[in-house]
């Protein structure tokens, strides 16, 4: 994928049209197929259970056809589960002499095959597509108004983090971290009780700087069988990269949902718990990295995880000194959660705004609640230590609010990168242009 992004064809992908095409594909195919896939995960080979969850399948679909689809899916699901169990046992110490590199590859291959069974459900999109989301919207009045002090003033024990066995592949060293989440809210979300994070670093030299880099909504890169990814690319540039797995995604997916679905299906508490909880987890990783390696530590986030990074920049003064980052990078970010939920094209395209309104939420009520996870007026990290990267045609996470935040926080002009592209074009751009990461390195080195 990185080869494609860096090729001449990558220029065409880093353009505004990609967002329009991507949103059409998400709404028309990927999200409905993901809902069928999640229903199959929950139903196993039980056709009646699958029909009940989907609710839109005509009786004309033969039971034998559905049975065959579900049984094949179930075999691949359990194969992925077993491969993951073997990998985890070997990586974290109880798997004997098994090679963690081989088991990591086997885990990724099995997980990718399981994810790809989405395509086998394509015929079931006709004549009527299933609902895109298993909505479980919290009614107004059921969600307490949180305060930053209550969300973030908790004990952080970096010594509790387990470190897996390492292996070297493609010139970089990889290993994993595992620890119970410090977030009480996430401990109550099945599947997300444990924090996993992948560490990628140069194999032939010491990395002076560590970057903790969060991912975007519905991205489960740790489940994909790829030869080279963004973490490996950054490690080749001299970074140590820690990639936390976001709650509700991949290794932390919630049963009965597809990866990322609870972020909007369980609104507004679902996104609040993820953003605040992952911010706490990031603080724990900062403390671990600083204690283990020394040197400077930066926190970054793209799209969904940019809201996490904004929370870190806003409230890290509540944490011990060792848990506070030296710099923060915000990629494809926006200043207000309610703006992204009610006006962002992705949220509107998925029907989040309609679902919230039907559940009784007004935009004003959501704004009052989301204020707890919106950026503060004056960040706890110095403006000179914050780098902003924005796409000028981004309507998924509205560009205008992101730029307004950069201005309100008085970021130096050298720290603000703006590109003539949208949301989906940003990863392509960053694969082709390392300037924002070079600027982040300069910020960390005080140059």
C-alpha positions as CSV (number, residue, x, y, z in Angstrom):
1,X,0.0,0.0,0.0
2,X,2.8,2.4,0.8
3,X,4.4,1.6,-2.6
4,X,1.1,2.6,-4.3
5,X,0.8,5.8,-2.2
6,X,4.4,6.8,-3.1
7,X,4.0,6.0,-6.8
8,X,2.9,8.5,-9.5
9,X,-0.6,7.1,-9.0
10,X,-0.6,8.3,-5.4
11,X,-0.8,11.9,-6.7
12,X,-4.3,11.1,-8.1
13,X,-5.3,9.5,-4.7
14,X,-4.3,12.6,-2.7
15,X,-7.2,14.6,-4.2
16,X,-10.6,15.9,-3.0
17,X,-12.6,13.5,-5.3
18,X,-11.5,10.5,-3.2
19,X,-13.7,11.6,-0.3
20,X,-16.8,11.6,-2.5
21,X,-16.0,8.2,-4.0
22,X,-15.1,6.8,-0.6
23,X,-18.3,8.0,1.1
24,X,-20.4,6.5,-1.7
25,X,-18.5,3.2,-1.3
26,X,-18.8,3.2,2.4
27,X,-22.6,3.8,2.4
28,X,-23.4,1.6,-0.6
29,X,-21.2,-1.5,0.1
30,X,-18.6,-1.5,3.0
31,X,-20.9,-0.5,5.9
32,X,-23.9,-2.7,4.9
33,X,-21.5,-5.6,4.3
34,X,-19.9,-5.0,7.7
35,X,-23.3,-5.1,9.4
36,X,-24.0,-8.5,7.8
37,X,-20.5,-9.7,8.8
38,X,-21.0,-8.6,12.4
39,X,-24.4,-10.4,12.5
40,X,-22.7,-13.5,11.2
41,X,-20.1,-13.3,13.9
42,X,-22.8,-13.1,16.5
43,X,-25.0,-15.8,15.0
44,X,-22.4,-18.4,14.2
45,X,-23.9,-21.1,11.9
46,X,-27.4,-20.4,13.2
47,X,-29.5,-19.2,10.2
48,X,-32.5,-18.2,12.3
49,X,-30.4,-16.0,14.6
50,X,-28.7,-14.4,11.6
51,X,-32.1,-13.7,10.0
52,X,-33.4,-12.1,13.2
53,X,-30.4,-9.8,13.5
54,X,-30.4,-8.7,9.9
55,X,-34.2,-8.3,9.6
56,X,-34.2,-7.5,5.9
57,X,-33.6,-10.9,4.3
58,X,-36.5,-12.0,2.1
59,X,-37.8,-15.6,2.7
60,X,-36.8,-16.4,-0.9
61,X,-33.2,-16.8,0.2
62,X,-32.8,-20.6,0.6
63,X,-31.8,-21.8,4.0
64,X,-29.1,-24.0,2.4
65,X,-27.4,-21.0,0.8
66,X,-27.4,-19.1,4.0
67,X,-26.2,-22.1,5.9
68,X,-23.3,-22.5,3.6
69,X,-22.3,-18.8,3.9
70,X,-22.5,-18.9,7.7
71,X,-20.6,-22.1,8.1
72,X,-17.7,-20.9,6.0
73,X,-17.7,-17.6,7.8
74,X,-17.7,-19.4,11.2
75,X,-14.8,-21.6,10.3
76,X,-12.7,-18.6,9.3
77,X,-13.8,-16.7,12.4
78,X,-12.6,-19.5,14.7
79,X,-9.4,-19.9,12.7
80,X,-8.7,-16.2,13.3
81,X,-9.5,-16.6,17.0
82,X,-7.1,-19.6,17.4
83,X,-4.3,-17.9,15.5
84,X,-4.7,-14.8,17.7
85,X,-4.6,-17.0,20.9
86,X,-1.5,-18.8,19.7
87,X,0.2,-15.5,18.9
88,X,-0.7,-13.9,22.2
89,X,0.5,-17.0,24.2
90,X,3.8,-17.1,22.4
91,X,4.3,-13.3,22.4
92,X,3.7,-12.8,26.1
93,X,5.6,-15.7,27.5
94,X,3.7,-18.9,27.7
95,X,4.0,-20.2,24.1
96,X,7.3,-22.1,24.4
97,X,9.8,-21.7,21.7
98,X,7.3,-20.7,19.0
99,X,8.6,-17.9,16.7
100,X,6.6,-14.7,17.4
101,X,7.3,-13.4,13.8
102,X,5.8,-16.6,12.3
103,X,2.8,-16.4,14.6
104,X,2.3,-12.7,14.0
105,X,2.1,-13.4,10.3
106,X,-0.2,-16.3,10.8
107,X,-2.5,-14.2,13.0
108,X,-2.6,-11.4,10.4
109,X,-3.3,-13.9,7.5
110,X,-6.1,-15.5,9.5
111,X,-7.6,-12.2,10.6
112,X,-7.5,-10.8,7.0
113,X,-9.3,-13.9,5.7
114,X,-12.0,-13.5,8.3
115,X,-12.4,-9.8,7.5
116,X,-12.6,-10.5,3.8
117,X,-15.6,-12.8,4.3
118,X,-17.6,-9.5,4.1
119,X,-17.5,-10.0,0.3
120,X,-19.3,-13.3,0.4
121,X,-22.4,-11.6,1.8
122,X,-22.7,-9.3,-1.2
123,X,-25.7,-11.1,-2.7
124,X,-27.6,-10.4,0.5
125,X,-27.5,-6.7,-0.1
126,X,-30.4,-7.3,-2.6
127,X,-33.2,-6.5,-2.9
128,X,-32.9,-4.3,0.2
129,X,-29.8,-3.4,2.1
130,X,-29.7,-4.0,5.9
131,X,-29.4,-1.1,8.4
132,X,-25.9,0.3,8.4
133,X,-25.7,0.3,12.2
134,X,-27.0,-1.6,15.2
135,X,-28.1,1.6,16.9
136,X,-28.1,1.8,20.7
137,X,-28.3,5.6,21.2
138,X,-28.3,6.7,24.9
139,X,-31.5,8.7,25.6
140,X,-31.0,12.3,26.9
141,X,-30.7,12.4,30.7
142,X,-29.0,9.0,30.9
143,X,-25.5,10.3,30.3
144,X,-24.0,12.3,33.2
145,X,-22.2,15.5,32.4
146,X,-18.5,14.5,32.9
147,X,-15.8,16.8,34.2
148,X,-12.2,16.7,33.0
149,X,-10.9,16.2,36.5
150,X,-13.2,13.1,37.0
151,X,-12.2,11.7,33.6
152,X,-8.5,12.1,33.9
153,X,-7.3,12.3,37.5
154,X,-6.6,8.6,37.9
155,X,-3.6,6.5,38.9
156,X,-1.3,5.5,36.1
157,X,0.9,2.5,36.7
158,X,3.4,2.1,33.8
159,X,5.1,-0.8,35.6
160,X,1.9,-2.9,35.0
161,X,2.5,-3.0,31.2
162,X,3.5,-6.4,29.8
163,X,6.0,-6.4,27.0
164,X,6.0,-9.2,24.4
165,X,8.9,-11.0,22.8
166,X,10.3,-9.0,19.9
167,X,11.2,-10.0,16.4
168,X,13.0,-8.2,13.5
169,X,11.4,-8.0,10.1
170,X,12.2,-5.7,7.1
171,X,14.9,-3.8,9.1
172,X,12.7,-2.9,12.0
173,X,12.1,-4.4,15.4
174,X,8.5,-5.1,16.4
175,X,6.9,-6.1,19.7
176,X,3.6,-5.5,21.6
177,X,2.4,-4.0,24.9
178,X,-0.5,-5.3,26.9
179,X,-2.2,-3.9,30.0
180,X,-5.6,-3.5,31.6
181,X,-7.0,-0.1,30.6
182,X,-6.9,2.6,33.3
183,X,-10.3,3.8,32.1
184,X,-13.3,2.6,34.2
185,X,-15.7,3.4,31.4
186,X,-13.7,1.1,28.9
187,X,-13.5,-1.6,31.5
188,X,-17.3,-1.8,31.2
189,X,-17.1,-2.1,27.4
190,X,-16.8,-5.9,26.6
191,X,-13.7,-6.5,24.4
192,X,-12.1,-3.2,25.2
193,X,-11.0,-3.9,28.7
194,X,-7.3,-4.5,27.7
195,X,-5.1,-2.0,26.0
196,X,-2.9,-3.4,23.2
197,X,-0.2,-1.3,21.5
198,X,2.3,-2.3,18.8
199,X,5.9,-0.9,19.0
200,X,8.0,-0.5,15.9
201,X,11.5,0.8,16.0
202,X,14.7,0.8,13.9
203,X,16.6,-2.5,14.4
204,X,20.1,-1.1,13.6
205,X,20.1,2.0,15.8
206,X,18.6,3.7,18.9
207,X,15.6,5.8,18.2
208,X,16.0,9.2,20.0
209,X,12.3,10.1,19.7
210,X,9.1,8.2,20.4
211,X,5.8,8.9,18.6
212,X,2.6,7.4,20.0
213,X,0.3,7.5,17.0
214,X,-3.4,6.8,17.0
215,X,-5.4,5.6,14.0
216,X,-8.8,6.5,12.4
217,X,-12.3,5.2,12.7
218,X,-13.0,1.7,11.4
219,X,-9.3,1.2,10.6
220,X,-7.9,-2.2,11.9
221,X,-4.5,-2.2,10.5
222,X,-3.1,-4.7,13.0
223,X,-5.4,-7.3,11.5
224,X,-4.2,-6.9,7.9
225,X,-1.5,-8.9,6.2
226,X,0.7,-6.2,4.7
227,X,4.4,-6.2,3.8
228,X,4.9,-2.5,4.8
229,X,2.8,0.0,6.7
230,X,3.1,3.5,8.1
231,X,4.7,2.4,11.4
232,X,7.5,0.6,9.5
233,X,7.9,3.6,7.2
234,X,8.3,6.0,10.2
235,X,10.6,3.6,11.9
236,X,12.8,3.6,8.8
237,X,13.0,7.4,9.3
238,X,14.4,6.9,12.8
239,X,11.2,7.1,14.9
240,X,10.2,4.7,17.6
241,X,6.4,4.3,16.9
242,X,3.9,3.1,19.4
243,X,0.5,2.3,17.8
244,X,-2.3,1.9,20.3
245,X,-5.2,-0.1,19.2
246,X,-8.3,2.1,19.7
247,X,-11.2,0.8,21.8
248,X,-13.9,-1.0,19.7
249,X,-11.4,-1.8,16.9
250,X,-9.5,-4.9,15.9
251,X,-8.0,-6.7,18.9
252,X,-10.4,-4.7,21.0
253,X,-13.6,-5.1,19.0
254,X,-16.9,-5.4,20.9
255,X,-18.8,-8.6,20.4
256,X,-21.7,-8.2,17.9
257,X,-20.3,-5.1,16.3
258,X,-18.0,-4.5,13.4
259,X,-14.7,-2.7,14.1
260,X,-15.4,1.0,15.0
261,X,-19.2,0.6,14.9
262,X,-19.8,1.4,18.7
263,X,-18.1,4.8,18.2
264,X,-21.3,6.0,16.5
265,X,-23.8,3.2,17.3
266,X,-23.5,3.8,21.1
267,X,-23.5,7.6,20.9
268,X,-23.0,9.8,22.7
269,X,-21.4,7.7,25.6
270,X,-19.6,5.5,23.1
271,X,-17.4,8.2,21.5
272,X,-17.0,9.9,24.9
273,X,-15.7,6.7,26.5
274,X,-13.3,6.1,23.6
275,X,-11.9,9.6,23.4
276,X,-11.4,10.0,27.1
277,X,-10.4,6.4,27.7
278,X,-7.8,6.4,24.9
279,X,-6.4,9.7,26.2
280,X,-5.8,8.1,29.6
281,X,-4.2,5.1,27.9
282,X,-2.0,7.4,25.9
283,X,-0.8,9.0,29.1
284,X,0.1,5.6,30.4
285,X,2.1,4.8,27.2
286,X,3.9,8.2,27.5
287,X,5.0,7.3,31.0
288,X,6.1,3.8,30.0
289,X,8.1,5.1,27.0
290,X,9.8,7.8,29.0
291,X,10.7,5.4,31.8
292,X,12.0,2.7,29.4
293,X,13.8,4.8,26.8
294,X,14.2,8.3,28.0
295,X,14.3,10.9,25.3
296,X,11.4,12.9,24.0
297,X,7.9,11.6,23.5
298,X,5.2,13.0,21.1
299,X,1.6,12.0,20.8
300,X,-0.2,12.1,17.5
301,X,-3.7,11.2,16.2
302,X,-5.4,11.2,12.8
303,X,-9.1,11.7,12.3
304,X,-10.9,9.9,15.2
305,X,-7.7,9.7,17.3
306,X,-7.0,13.4,16.7
307,X,-9.8,14.0,19.2
308,X,-7.8,11.9,21.6
309,X,-4.6,13.9,20.9
310,X,-6.5,17.1,21.5
311,X,-7.6,15.8,24.9
312,X,-4.0,15.0,25.7
313,X,-2.9,18.5,24.7
314,X,-5.8,20.0,26.7
315,X,-5.6,18.0,30.0
316,X,-2.1,16.4,30.4
317,X,-1.4,18.9,33.2
318,X,-3.6,16.6,35.4
319,X,-1.1,13.8,35.0
320,X,2.3,13.2,36.6
321,X,5.2,14.8,34.7
322,X,6.4,11.6,33.2
323,X,3.0,11.0,31.6
324,X,2.9,14.4,29.8
325,X,4.1,14.4,26.2
326,X,6.7,16.9,24.9
327,X,4.8,17.5,21.7
328,X,1.4,16.8,20.0
329,X,0.5,16.3,16.4
330,X,-3.1,16.7,15.2
331,X,-3.9,15.2,11.8
332,X,-7.3,15.8,10.1
333,X,-8.7,17.3,13.2
334,X,-11.7,19.4,14.1
335,X,-12.4,21.5,17.1
336,X,-15.9,20.3,18.2
337,X,-17.3,16.8,18.4
338,X,-20.9,18.0,17.9
339,X,-19.8,19.8,14.7
340,X,-18.4,16.6,13.4
341,X,-21.5,14.6,14.4
342,X,-24.1,17.0,13.0
343,X,-22.3,18.5,10.0
344,X,-19.4,16.2,9.2
345,X,-20.2,14.4,5.9
346,X,-19.2,11.0,7.2
347,X,-21.4,11.2,10.3
348,X,-24.3,12.5,8.2
349,X,-23.7,9.9,5.5
350,X,-23.9,7.1,8.2
351,X,-27.1,8.7,9.6
352,X,-25.6,9.6,13.0
353,X,-27.3,13.0,13.0
354,X,-30.7,11.5,12.3
355,X,-30.3,8.7,14.9
356,X,-29.3,11.2,17.5
357,X,-32.3,13.4,16.7
358,X,-34.7,10.5,16.7
359,X,-33.4,9.5,20.1
360,X,-34.2,13.0,21.4
361,X,-30.8,14.7,21.2
362,X,-30.7,18.3,20.0
363,X,-27.5,19.7,18.7
364,X,-27.4,22.1,21.7
365,X,-27.7,19.2,24.2
366,X,-25.0,17.3,22.5
367,X,-22.8,20.4,22.4
368,X,-23.2,20.7,26.2
369,X,-22.2,17.1,26.7
370,X,-19.3,17.1,24.2
371,X,-17.8,20.2,25.8
372,X,-16.1,17.7,28.2
373,X,-14.1,16.2,25.3
374,X,-13.7,19.3,23.2
375,X,-10.4,21.2,23.3
376,X,-9.9,23.7,26.0
377,X,-9.3,27.4,25.3
378,X,-5.6,27.3,26.3
379,X,-3.8,24.0,25.9
380,X,-1.6,22.4,28.6
381,X,1.1,21.8,25.9
382,X,2.8,24.9,24.7
383,X,1.6,26.1,21.3
384,X,5.1,25.8,20.0
385,X,4.9,22.0,20.8
386,X,1.7,21.4,18.7
387,X,1.7,20.5,15.0
388,X,-1.5,20.7,13.0
389,X,-2.0,18.9,9.6
390,X,-5.2,19.7,7.7
391,X,-6.9,18.9,4.4
392,X,-8.6,22.1,3.1
393,X,-11.4,20.2,1.4
394,X,-12.1,17.9,4.3
395,X,-15.8,17.8,5.1
396,X,-15.8,14.5,7.0
397,X,-14.0,16.1,10.0
398,X,-14.8,19.7,9.1
399,X,-11.6,21.6,8.1
400,X,-12.9,25.0,9.3
401,X,-13.1,24.0,12.9
402,X,-9.6,22.4,12.8
403,X,-8.1,25.6,11.4
404,X,-10.0,27.7,13.9
405,X,-8.5,25.6,16.7
406,X,-5.0,26.0,15.4
407,X,-5.6,29.8,15.3
408,X,-7.2,29.8,18.8
409,X,-4.3,27.9,20.2
410,X,-1.9,30.3,18.5
411,X,0.2,27.6,16.8
412,X,3.2,29.0,15.0
413,X,2.7,29.2,11.3
414,X,5.6,26.8,10.7
415,X,3.6,24.2,12.7
416,X,0.5,24.4,10.6
417,X,0.4,22.3,7.4
418,X,-2.5,22.7,5.0
419,X,-3.0,20.6,1.9
420,X,-5.5,20.9,-1.0
421,X,-7.2,17.6,-0.3
422,X,-9.8,15.9,1.8
423,X,-10.0,13.3,4.5
424,X,-9.1,10.1,2.7
425,X,-6.3,11.8,0.7
426,X,-4.4,12.7,3.9
427,X,-2.8,9.2,4.6
428,X,-1.7,9.2,0.9
429,X,-0.2,12.7,1.3
430,X,1.7,11.8,4.5
431,X,3.1,8.7,2.8
432,X,4.5,10.9,0.1
433,X,5.5,13.9,2.2
434,X,7.3,13.6,5.5
435,X,7.5,17.3,6.1
436,X,5.0,17.3,9.0
437,X,6.9,14.5,10.8
438,X,10.2,16.3,10.2
439,X,8.7,19.4,11.7
440,X,7.5,17.4,14.7
441,X,11.1,16.1,15.1
442,X,12.4,19.7,15.0
443,X,9.9,20.7,17.7
444,X,11.0,17.8,19.9
445,X,14.7,18.8,19.4
446,X,14.0,22.5,20.0
447,X,15.2,23.5,16.6
